[in-house]
Amino acid sequence: MPYDGMTLLVLLFAGTGLLATGLSIPLIRRRVPPNALYGLRSDAALDGPDVWYDANARSGRDLGLFGVLTAVCAVVLPLLLDMTPGSYGLAMTALTAGGATVLCAAGWRRAKRLRADASKRRDENKASFT
């Protein structure tokens, strides 16, 4: 049985959301060591393991939530609104790209804040030993 264009788009966007959710689990569980391919990649996140794991765990949580919301929107949106495949694809692309942009910006800011907090703690520990 051939699929129509809308069905393929729903499967594509729902699958994208589920993939994002699946990719978030190792990050949330702090199972991904600093590397060049997977995780939040910023200078701040790469500052040290403590910042890396904290930033990636929190960003992983955000990614998981975003993935679930994307998958739900992918399925529910065409049921609630009478949309053409073109308008659905455009709406879901905007949602996905906009969400990814927000996640990247939030992760970057969070990593900077975590690095500043870690630096402050290191400075306080040095001062307590002198």
Secondary structure, DSSP 8 states (H G I E B T S, - for coil): ----HHHHHHHHHHHHHHHHHHHHHHHHTT---S-SSSS---TTGGG-HHHHHHHHHHHHHHHHHHHHHHHHHHHHHHHHS---HHHHHHHHHHHHHHHHHHHHHHHHHHHHHHHHHHHHHHHHHHHHH-
